[in-house]
Amino acid sequence: MDFRSIPQDGVTLSNVTIPACLLGQEGDLLRTDISIADGRIAEAQAIAIDMGGAMVFPAFVDMHTHLDKGHIWPRSPNPDGSFMGALTTVRADSAARWSAEDLRPRMSFSLRSAYAHGTRAIRTHLDSSPPQDDITWPVFRELQAEWADRIDLQAVCLIGCDKWTDDDGPFGHTADLVAETRGGVLGMVTYPMPDLRDRVKGFFAQAAARGLDADFHVDETMDPSVETLRDIAELKMETGFEGRVVVGHCCSLSTQDEARAMDTLDLVARAGIDVVSLPMCNLYLQDRTPEGTARTPRGRGITLVHEMRERGIRVSFASDNTRDPFYAYGDMDMLEVMREATRIGHLDHSRQDWAEAFLTAPAAACGFDAPSLAPGAPADLVIVKARTWTELFSRPQSDRIVLRNGLRIDRTLPDYAELDPLMTT
């Protein structure tokens, strides 16, 4: 099959391979046909082309990213690869550099990459400790409007729980900025504090008063004693918070006593909380020893995704950081995320519907339009020259075709050299 022979529109792509779960069917991979007309999935068309079994996905949803941090590695590398090394380096870089003129080109670079790789919706966390909130959120709104017909964008404010205040303090202003932004989500990082429960309860009250959903960075550590996830689950039920709640990372579950971890997951399931796993970043940061120590990492850092799915907890995977001190690599490519999540989390020999975790699950968790292959849905497709999972995950699929509204897009990736002017000291 010659990818270059695919017409722009008005065609039936016959003999394609699709995960059965994306068609609402049981099983693994199915061979079928997809027709496109007037930019949408349609009934069979007169022109047909045999795709030779090529795999087809709806365009992807990347529900946990950090566009504001992206691509600062060349000027601010992590000194030792540790979590604290990342945290202190980013704080120094943001204080010194994160003007609108610095943020806009870096964030745009990541969006251009994601679009070229086949992503149609993104949720990004934005560092929002004052005065950064008044700098970053206006830039995000400009990009949200600029990209509206290509990528649906949401943003989450990001502060540490120690920085939380009620509406009379600085966080009240940040929460108002979020509420004034289309699709804004209230967020923070939780870690052990004596009054954490009071802070989370106040946070839920602020979100409820503004009609906002909540998104937390949770327990991003291998320390088994850290279990703020329990507090969030209990307080969501105690307060009756009705918005969507997403928790990300949850690494400490992987090192906790089995019975305790399973009890926490039962709480999360009862609370109706969604989980997003960030396996690439967690594998990079967690269980890393100080520079110069000759020790191989033992832990993967990935949360308990299999046990979560067994309890009916909605699980997604996402990119997280891109070429910044928290993760030195990445390119906003959800096919890479799918490939690495499968390898790191052993998704390949369990259930057959893991493809949902990169498409329909994150869309539902965030409230994005659901990716669909049903008639009438936009023909936003990613087509790869692979017929099976092992073919898909063995190569980077650099020759993939991305269709948006039935038309093939230019997949040229932005050149890193474009960012060089921002990297000088």
N, C-alpha and C positions, 0 to 999 in steps of 0.2 A: 504494500500500500504506500503510495506516494502522497505524503501530507500536502504537498504543494498543489495537488489536484482537487482539493476540497473547495467547492464553490463558496461564494460569500453568503448566499441565502437561497431559499427555495430549493431545498435538497433533502433527501432521505439518506441519513448515514446508516447504512445497513451493516449487519454483522459487527456490532459493537459489544463490548464487555462492560457490564455495570454491576456493582455490588447489589445483591438482591434486596438488602435492607433499604436502599434508596428508592426502590420501586414498591415498597410496602409488602415485599414477599419474603418467604422463608428461604434459607439456603445461603450459599456463598456468592459465587459470581454467575451471572446470567448472560447469555448471548441474546441480543434483541436488536431492534432498529429505533433510531431517533430521527424525527423529521423536524425541519426548521422552515418557517415561512414568516415573513414580515417581522423578523426579529424574535420570534417566540417558538416554543415547542408546539408542533402542529400535527395535523393528520398527514398521512403518507403523501409524498410529493412525486411528481412525474420523473424528475431527475433523481437517480439513486447512484450511490457509490459504495462499493464493497470496502469496508474499513479493515478487513482482515483481522478482526478481533480486537482492535484498539480499545483501550479502556477510556471511558468517559465519566467525568465527575461534574456536578454543578460547581460553579465558582465557590471558593472557600471562604470561611469566616474565621478570622484571627481575633480571638476575644480577650487576649491579655498581651499587650505590648507596652513599650515605653518610647514613644516617638521622640520625646523631648531629650532623652539621653543618647539617642542613636548616633553612632559614628564619631564619638569623641575619643575613642581609644588612641588614635595616632598622637593626640596632644596630651591625653591623660590616661595612660595605661594603668591597670591594676598593678601595684608594686609587688605583690606576692600571690595573687590569685585568690585571696581569701575574701570572705564576705565583708569583714571589717575594712579590708583594703579597698574594696569596691565602694563601700559607703562613704568613707572619708575622702576618697578621690573624687567621687561625684559631687559631694558637697563643696569641695574646694573649686571644682570646675564650674559649677553652677553659680557660685558666688562671684566668680571672676569673669564669666563669659556669657551667661545665658540672657543676652539681650534678644529683642525681637529679630534683629538682623542676623543673629547667630542661630536662633531656633528655626526660623522659617526654612532656610535652605536644607538644613539637616533633616527636618521632619518631611519636607517635600521629597528629598532623596529616598527616604524609606517608603513613602507612599508610591513613588514611581516604581520602585523595585517590587513592592507587593502587587501592584496592578499588573506588571509585566509577568509575574509568576502565576497570576490567576486568582487573586483574592478580591472579593466584592464587598466585604464589610470588616471593619476593624474597631475594636475598643482599645483605647490607649489610656494608661495612667499618666498623670501629669503631676510632677513635684509641685506642691502648692503652698509651701510654707511662705508666709509674707516676707518680703515683697514680691516673691516670684509669682504668686498667683495673679497679680495684676499685670504681669508681663506676659505670661504664657497663655492664659485663657483667651485674651483677644486674638493672639496669633492662631490658636486652635480654631476659633470661630471663623476666621478668614479662610483657613484651609478647609474647614468643613463645607463652607459655601462653594469654594473653588472646585472641590472634588465631588460635589453632590451627585453628579450624573455618572460617576465612575466608582467611587467607594463610599459606602455609607459609614460615617464616622461617629463614634461616641467617645466621650472622655470621662475619666474618673479622677477626682482630686486625690492626691496622695500626700498624707502627712503621717508622722509617727504618732502613736496613741498618747505619748507624753506631751505632744503639742496640741492635743484637742482642748477646746474651750467651749463653753456654752455660747449662746447667741450674743452675749454681751462682750465676748472676747474676740480675738482675731479670726477664729474659725467660723464665727457667724458670718463674717464678710465673705470668706471663701465659699461657704455653703450657698450664699446668695449668688455668687458668680456661677456656681454649678447649676443652680435652679434657673438662671437666666439663659442657659445654653441648651439648645435642642439636644435631647437625649442625654443630658448630664446625669452623672451617677455620683453619689457620695461615697467616698472611700477613705480608708486609713490602714495602717499597719498595726497589728496587735502583737504584743509581747508582754511578759509578766510585769505587772505593776500592782502595788497594794490596792489601788482603787480602780483597777481595770474595769470591773463590772459596772461601776457607776459611770465610767466614761463611755462604755459601749451602750449602756442604757440611754445616756444623754444623746449619743450619736444617733441611735435609732429614732429618738424623739424628734431630732432635727430633720432627719430624712423624711419621717412621716409627715411632719408639718409642711414640708415643701413638695410632697408627692414624689419623692425620689427613691430609686432603688439603691441598694448598698453593695459594695464590692470591697472585700478585705484581702490584704496580704496577711497570711496566717502561718505562724509556727515554721518559719523558714530557717530551720536549724535541725541538727541531728541529736539535740539534747532531749532525751525522752521525758524529762520533767516538765518541758514546755508544752502546755496543752490549752492554749487560749481558745482553740476551736470549740471546746466544751462550753466555755463561757458564751461564745457567740450563739451556739445552738440553743442553749438553755434560755438565754435572754431574748432570742427571737420568739420563742414560744411564750415566755413570761410576759413580754410586752405586747404580744399580739401583732407585731409588725407585719404588715400585709404586702410590702414591696418584695421584689425579687432580691435574694441574697446570694452572692457568689463569694466563695472563698478560694484563694489560690495558694499553691505550694503545699502546705500541710505536711512538711517533710518529717517532722518528729514522730508522726504516726508509724513510720517505718522502723523506728528503733524502740518503740514502747512495748511493754508486756502485751502479749497477744490478747488476753481477755480485756484489758483496759482499752486497747485500741478498738476492739470490736464493739465494746460498750459505747465508746465515743461515736463510732459510725452509726450505731443504732439511734443515738441522739440526733445526729445530722440528718438521717433519713426521716425521722419523725418531724423534724423542724422544716423539712422541705427545702434544704439548702443545696445549691448547685456547686460543683467543684470543678476548678480548672487546674490541670496538671501542667507543669512547665519543665519537662524532663531534661531538656538540653542545658538550660541554665542551672538547674539543680545538680546535674551530674558534674558541671564545671566547678561550682562553688563548694558543694557539700563534701565533708570528709577530706578536706584538703589540709595538709600540714604546713607549717611555716617553711618558707623558702630555705633550701639547703638541707632539709630533713629527708633522708632517704627512706621514705615510707610510701608504699602503694596504697591508694584509697580502698577501703573495704565496702563502703556504703554507696548506693546509687543515688539516694536522695529522693527518688520518685515516691509519691504518695501511694496509698493502697487502692489503686484504681480498680482492680478486679473485685476486691471485697466490697467496694462502693457500688459497683454495678450490680452485684448479687443482691444488694439491699434496695435496689431501685433508685439509688442516688444518680442524678444526671451528671455525667463526667464528660469533660471536654479537654482538648489539648490545644496549646497555643505557643507562639514564638517566644514571648517574653522579650528579653533585651537583645539588642543588635549592635555589635561592635562597640561596646562600652565596657566600663570596668566590671560590670556584673556578668558579662558574657562577651568574650573577645571575638566571637564569630557570628554567623547567621546572616540571612539576607531577606528576611520577611517572606520566606518561601514555605507555604504550608505543605507542599509535597515533601520537603525536607523534614518538617516537623512530624508528618505522618510516618515517614521512613524511620526516623530516629526513635520516636515513641514506640513503634512496633518492636524495634530491637531492644531498647532499654527496658521497656515494660513487659516484654514477652506477650505481646498481644496476638501473636501469630498462631498460637495453638490453644486458644480459648474460644470465646464466642465469635460469631461470624458477622456481627453488626458494628464493629469498631469504627467503620467509616463514618458512622453518625457523629462520632466524637470530634470530627473536624468540619462538620457541615451543619446538620440539623440541630444537634445538641447545643453548640455554642450560640446558634441563632435563637433558639428558644430561651436560653439562659439570659441573653441580653435583650431580647425583644426585637431582633432584626427580622426582616422578612425571611421566611424559611427557604433555603436553597431547594429547588424542585426540578424534577424532570417530567412533571405532569403536563399534559396539553394546556396551553395558555400561559405557562410560566415563561419568563424571559429566557432566551437562549444564551445564557451566560454559562459557558462550558469550558472545561479543561480537558483536552484530548491528548493522550499520551501513547506513544508507540510501544505499548506493553500489553500483553494479553492475560497475564497472571500476576499474582502478588509478588512472586519471586522475581519476575522480570521487572515489575514496577520498582521494587526496592533495591534492585541491584545496580541501577544506573540513576544519575541525577535527572534524567528526562529533560535535558536542556533543549531538545528539539520539540517540546510540547507545543501544541497550538492552543491559544486562548481565544474564545469567541465571546464577544459582549454584544447583546442584542442581535445575535446571529452573524455578526461581522468579525472577521479576524483582526485582532489588534496588532500593532507593532510591538514586539516583545523585546526591543532593544533595551538593555539595562543601562542605567546611568553610570557614568565613568567616575570612579573614586577620585580621579584628579580634579573633578569639579569642586570637591570639598577642600582642596589644598589651601586656598586662601584663609579658611577658618582654622587651620591647624598650626599656623605660625604663632609664636609666642610674642 
